[in-house]
Structure formats: C-alpha cells, structure tokens
C-alpha cells in the first residue's frame, strides 16, 4: 500500500493505492460521511490481488482530506465528482474503472456522465439513479428515519457519543442475510472518528446539492454499467438499483439477497468477482 495527497483547486485529497500500477486502475468512491476506511483494506487488497491497481480516497470533509466548517459546505456533488477525476490526474491515469457506493455511486455517475473519456467502466453499489424522478419508488425505511432523527441530539464534538451513534447506524443499515458484527463495526467507526481532522464536518454531506445538469440524461451514460444492490437495503431500496439498471442501455444488475446498505465481508466474493469481470470489459 502506498499513500499520496493530491492537491487540486485549493483542495487536498488523501489517497491510498494497492497493487501494481501497471494493472488496470480501479478508483473507489465512498459515500456520505464515510472516509476511505469504509473501503476496508482487506477488500482493497483482495481486489488488487485479482490484477487491479486499486485507489481509495477520503472525500472532502472526511478523514485527512480538506475539511470545512460544519453546516455550510462551499461545494456541491459536482465538485466532489470532479475530485474523483482530480485523483486520476494526480496519479497520471488517463482512464480508470470507477466503483462508487451510496453517495459515492452518485458521484461516480456524475463523473462518468461529465467525463466519459476518463471512465472505462462504472460499478454502482447501493445507490440511486442520478437526475431521475424516484418519487414513485420505495424510500428510506421509517425505522432508519426514526434512528437518523436521534442524530439531532448527538453532540458531534463528543467522540464517545458520535461513535455510539455511528455504530447504531451500521446496525440499522445492515441486511438480514449475514450476522451483524458489532465489534468490527465499533473498531472501524472508532478508527474513522479518531483519524478525521474534524469528524463533525462530515455532516456537511447531508446538505449537498448538485447534479441538476444531468436531469433526464442518465440514459446517455457511455461507460458500461454494473449495478450491485442488496434486496434488504433500507436507505435505497432495491427498486432504486433496478431503475438505474433499467435506465442505462446494456447495464447489468446483481442483487444481493438480503443484503443491506453495506459491504458485508460475506458478500465480498460476489462483489469482487463481479467487479473483476466487469472491469475486464473496458478498454
């Protein structure tokens, strides 16, 4: 594993890379409030062992990347999508395979639409179609919304409170197919909170706007698309993944039975295998 900080447009993005730089590059884009740690190191190493040069990075306002004052993010989702392209520039990579999860899937869709020449293939995990009316689809579960509302009572400057809330969050987004490992979740959250320059800034992700330029244009997506979605996802019910796959010509959909809004280790064989196969289709 190697580390690198990419500077662009007054923003610094912390990155880590795994594998042989001569292998096909795969850029991993994570979701809201989640640093690169939410792409587990073991996941990255296994993907790299399959002959891929894997890069993960901290989104703005997470981990060691540039952060801003909470409650007033001076950037949009479009800016964050450009960060992904900027990371490729920093590594001297002309074209890469993008893999995005949750908000990261949104950012990856925007990047692929805006820069089709830079994206060999796109894999969207546990996300929703960009620029598409999803009002008729099932929405985030009532149970999760009730949990999320308790976040208003959290003192986000108190690490103990934050960790407890975030661990509860990982339980709420977990699927039913596999056992939930609270000890592993607490270890990850504790590390993420301790590593962040200011973890409170990550809440800025819930205030983001952007993507309006792509309204109704998702079918124009050029890179081959793979959609991976758990059937028990409480954040974006599986219908979101199905609509995404249905909207983009030639897209492939893999449903994880009982899977939640997560990268559960028990699903890694399926997920990594699918990414390896899919990233073998792009130039």
TORPA-326999 format. One line per 2 residues: their letters; for each residue x, y, z of C-alpha. Coordinates in steps of 0.02 Angstrom, whole numbers, plus 32768, in hexadecimal, padded with zeros to 4 digits. Example, Ala and Ser with C-alpha at 12.3 -4.5 7.8 and 13.67 -1.06 7.14 Angstrom:
as = 8267/7F1F/8186  82AC/7FCB/8165 $
% end
This chain:
xx = 8000/8000/8000  803D/80AF/7FD6 $
xx = 7FF8/8158/800B  7FED/81FB/7FAD $
xx = 7F9A/82A4/7FC8  7F54/82F1/7F2A $
xx = 7F46/83B0/7F23  7EC9/8400/7EAC $
xx = 7E60/849E/7EA9  7E8E/84CB/7F5D $
xx = 7E5B/841D/7F97  7EC9/8393/7FDC $
xx = 7E8D/82E0/7FC7  7EE0/8255/802A $
xx = 7EF3/81B2/7FC9  7F37/8102/7FD9 $
xx = 7F60/8089/7F4D  7F6F/7FCB/7F4B $
xx = 7FBE/7F59/7ECC  8024/7F6C/7E2E $
xx = 8015/8016/7DD7  8024/7FBC/7D30 $
xx = 7F7F/7F60/7D50  7ED7/7FAA/7D1A $
xx = 7EAD/8038/7D94  7E10/8030/7E00 $
xx = 7DDD/80CD/7E5F  7D6E/80AF/7EF7 $
xx = 7CF6/813D/7F27  7CA2/812F/7FD1 $
xx = 7BFF/817A/8012  7BC1/81FF/808A $
xx = 7C23/821C/812B  7C95/818B/80FD $
xx = 7D50/8198/80E8  7DB7/811F/8080 $
xx = 7DBB/80A9/8115  7D0C/8071/80E8 $
xx = 7D5D/8019/8054  7DB3/7F9C/80C9 $
xx = 7E6C/7F80/80AE  7E4F/7EC5/809C $
xx = 7DCC/7EE6/8015  7E47/7F54/7FB6 $
xx = 7ED3/7ED5/7FC7  7E65/7E48/7F86 $
xx = 7E2F/7EB0/7EF1  7EE5/7EDE/7ECF $
xx = 7F15/7E26/7ED9  7E9E/7E09/7E47 $
xx = 7F0C/7E75/7DD9  7EC6/7F22/7DF7 $
xx = 7F1F/7FC1/7E2F  7EA9/7FFC/7EB7 $
xx = 7E9E/80AF/7EF6  7E30/80EA/7F85 $
xx = 7E24/819A/7FCA  7DD8/8208/804F $
xx = 7D4B/8273/800D  7D4B/832A/803D $
xx = 7D1A/8340/80F3  7D51/8291/8121 $
xx = 7DF3/8244/815F  7E90/82A4/8133 $
xx = 7E4A/8304/809F  7E1B/83BC/80A1 $
xx = 7D8F/83E4/811A  7D1A/8476/8131 $
xx = 7CB5/84C3/81BB  7C1C/8459/81E3 $
xx = 7B72/848F/81A0  7BB2/84F6/810E $
xx = 7C09/848D/8088  7C50/8500/7FFF $
xx = 7C49/8475/7F7D  7BCC/8407/7F21 $
xx = 7BBE/8352/7EEC  7C00/8389/7E43 $
xx = 7C9E/83CB/7E98  7CB3/8324/7EF1 $
xx = 7C9F/82C9/7E4C  7D2A/8336/7E07 $
xx = 7D94/8302/7E9C  7D8D/824F/7E5C $
xx = 7DCF/8288/7DB4  7E52/82F0/7E0D $
xx = 7E90/8256/7E69  7EA8/8200/7DC1 $
xx = 7F0A/8299/7D86  7F75/8292/7E21 $
xx = 7FA4/81DE/7DFB  7FC0/8202/7D43 $
xx = 7F31/818F/7D11  7ED6/81BB/7C70 $
xx = 7E48/813F/7C85  7E0D/80D4/7D16 $
xx = 7D83/8061/7D4F  7D14/80BB/7DCE $
xx = 7CBE/8061/7E5D  7C4B/80CC/7EC8 $
xx = 7BE0/80A1/7F5E  7B49/8101/7F9E $
xx = 7B71/81BC/7F8A  7C11/817F/7F39 $
xx = 7BA5/8129/7EB7  7B51/81CF/7E94 $
xx = 7BF9/8225/7E83  7C39/819C/7E11 $
xx = 7BA0/81AC/7DA1  7BBB/8268/7D93 $
xx = 7C74/824F/7D6D  7C4D/81CD/7CE8 $
xx = 7BCB/823D/7C96  7C3B/82D7/7C9B $
xx = 7CDC/827E/7C69  7CB1/81E1/7C05 $
xx = 7D60/81E3/7BBB  7DAB/81CC/7C6A $
xx = 7D3C/813B/7CA2  7D57/808C/7C5B $
xx = 7CC8/803B/7CBB  7C55/806C/7D49 $
xx = 7C1D/8000/7DDB  7B93/804A/7E48 $
xx = 7B74/7FF9/7EF1  7ADF/8020/7F62 $
xx = 7AB3/80C3/7F0C  7A29/811C/7EAD $
xx = 7A1E/8158/7DF9  7A5E/8209/7DDD $
xx = 79EA/828B/7D91  7957/8215/7D99 $
xx = 78AD/8229/7DEC  78A8/81A3/7E73 $
xx = 780F/81E5/7ED0  77A9/814D/7EA0 $
xx = 782A/80D4/7EE6  7832/8094/7F99 $
xx = 7895/810F/8003  7907/8101/809A $
xx = 78B5/8093/811E  7852/80E1/81AB $
xx = 78BE/8085/822A  795C/80D1/81E3 $
xx = 7910/817F/81DC  78DF/816F/8293 $
xx = 7991/813F/82BC  79D9/81CD/8253 $
xx = 796D/824A/82B0  79C6/821D/8352 $
xx = 7A64/8264/8304  7A22/8312/832B $
xx = 7A3E/82EE/83E4  7AF2/82B7/83CB $
xx = 7B7E/832B/8400  7BE8/8316/8364 $
xx = 7C81/835A/83BF  7C77/82CC/843E $
xx = 7CCF/8237/83F2  7C7D/81B9/8466 $
xx = 7BCE/81F3/8436  7BFC/81F7/837E $
xx = 7C44/8147/8382  7BAB/8101/83DA $
xx = 7B37/8153/835C  7B9C/811A/82C6 $
xx = 7BA4/8067/8306  7AE7/8069/8318 $
xx = 7AE2/80AB/8267  7B46/8017/8225 $
xx = 7ACB/7FA2/8278  7A37/7FFD/822B $
xx = 7A7C/7FF1/817A  7AB1/7F3B/8189 $
xx = 7A53/7EB8/8127  7A05/7E17/8166 $
xx = 7A6D/7D9C/8100  7B06/7D98/8171 $
xx = 7B2C/7DAE/822B  7B4E/7E60/8264 $
xx = 7BFB/7E75/82B2  7BEE/7F03/832F $
xx = 7CA2/7EF2/836A  7CE3/7F08/82B9 $
xx = 7C6F/7F9A/829B  7CA6/7FF1/833B $
xx = 7D5D/7FD8/8311  7D44/8025/8264 $
xx = 7CDE/80B8/82A3  7D57/80DA/8332 $
xx = 7DEA/80DE/82BA  7D8D/814C/823E $
xx = 7D5A/81CC/82C2  7E08/81D2/8310 $
xx = 7E5D/81E4/8266  7DF0/8272/8225 $
xx = 7E2E/8324/822C  7D80/8357/8266 $
xx = 7CFD/82CE/825D  7C70/834B/8277 $
xx = 7C95/8394/81CB  7C5C/82F1/817B $
xx = 7BA8/8323/81A3  7BBA/83A3/8116 $
xx = 7B99/8314/809D  7AE1/8314/80CC $
xx = 7ACE/83C8/8090  7B18/83B1/7FE3 $
xx = 7AC4/83E5/7F43  7AF8/83C8/7E90 $
xx = 7ADF/8356/7DFC  7A54/83C0/7DB3 $
xx = 7AAB/83CA/7D0A  7A8D/830F/7CF3 $
xx = 79D1/830E/7D0E  7983/8294/7C95 $
xx = 7A2B/826B/7C45  7A5F/81CB/7C9D $
xx = 7A3B/8163/7C02  7ACC/81C1/7BAF $
xx = 7B47/8168/7C22  7BCF/8121/7BB1 $
xx = 7C3F/80B2/7C1D  7BFD/8000/7C38 $
xx = 7B98/7FFC/7CD9  7B8E/7F77/7D60 $
xx = 7B11/7F90/7DED  7B23/7F30/7E91 $
xx = 7A97/7F44/7F10  7A5C/7EEA/7FAC $
xx = 79A6/7EB8/7FAF  799B/7EED/8066 $
xx = 79E8/7F9B/8052  7989/8011/80C7 $
xx = 79D8/80B1/8082  79BC/8095/7FC8 $
xx = 7944/8004/7FB5  7974/7F8D/7F29 $
xx = 78F8/7FDF/7EB3  7974/806F/7EA3 $
xx = 79F9/7FFA/7E63  797F/7FA8/7DED $
xx = 794A/804F/7DA5  79FF/8082/7D8F $
xx = 7A23/7FE2/7D2E  7983/7FF2/7CC9 $
xx = 79AB/80A6/7C98  7A59/8088/7C52 $
xx = 7A5F/8020/7BB3  7AC1/7F80/7BC7 $
xx = 7AD4/7F8E/7C84  7AE3/7EF2/7CED $
xx = 7A93/7EDD/7D99  7ACC/7E6B/7E26 $
xx = 7A58/7E5F/7EBC  7A9E/7E26/7F62 $
xx = 7A13/7DC4/7FB8  79F3/7E0F/8063 $
xx = 7A85/7E86/8051  7A7E/7F30/80A5 $
xx = 7AD1/7FD8/8085  7B7B/7F8E/80A7 $
xx = 7C15/7F32/8068  7BFE/7E97/80D1 $
xx = 7C98/7E25/80CD  7C28/7D90/80A7 $
xx = 7BFB/7DE5/8002  7CAD/7E14/7FD0 $
xx = 7CC5/7D7B/7F62  7C2C/7DAB/7EFD $
xx = 7C52/7E65/7EF9  7D0B/7E56/7ED2 $
xx = 7CEB/7DCE/7E52  7C6A/7E3A/7DFB $
xx = 7CDC/7ED3/7DFB  7D6E/7E6E/7DB4 $
xx = 7D00/7E27/7D29  7CB3/7ED1/7D03 $
xx = 7D58/7F2F/7D01  7D98/7EB2/7C84 $
xx = 7D1A/7EF6/7C05  7D5E/7FA9/7BFA $
x = 7DF1/7FE6/7B95 $
% end
